[in-house]
Amino acid sequence: MTALTQTVDTPDGPFTILADEQQRVLASGWTADHDAILVRLPVAHRPVDVRDGETDAAAAVRAYYAGDVTAIDTVEVAQHGTALQQLGWAALRDITPGEPLTYTSFAARLGIPKAVRAAASICARNAPALFVPCHRVLRTDGSLGGFAWGLPVKERLLAREAVAI
């Protein structure tokens, strides 16, 4: 598989998108290091060839940072995982901007209320960051918890969405 990579400047730093031939986002994050994006994918699902190019998702990133926090909602993604992970990643896309969930309420939404660690693991294994908004899940006490791209980025994303909505 051949994939495209594009880095967009954002107020939170460089944001790199890795997209497949159908323009579906495979992985993304706040870095200009393309290898840091590739390693977010399981080895078996990494593209054989990666080249720089224009991605459709870049327009959604620019619109998101211009204030349209729902612009990311329609960007297609392609993720490979277990049935529970697939369910979880789909559920993350249904979290309303400005209304974050706790890991406990996210687990309950998945139908596994006692499996909070499994819910957190779904967030941790989310490769297309921003487009599958795992940043919208917080610890039960309301603190940020973890985020692959750093807590300052997560905090700014949540603040941006709270203001926009």
Summary of the structure (lengths in Angstrom):
residues: 165
radius of gyration: 15.0
end to end distance: 38.3
largest distance: 43.4
contacts: 509
relative contact order: 0.16
helix: 39%
strand: 19%
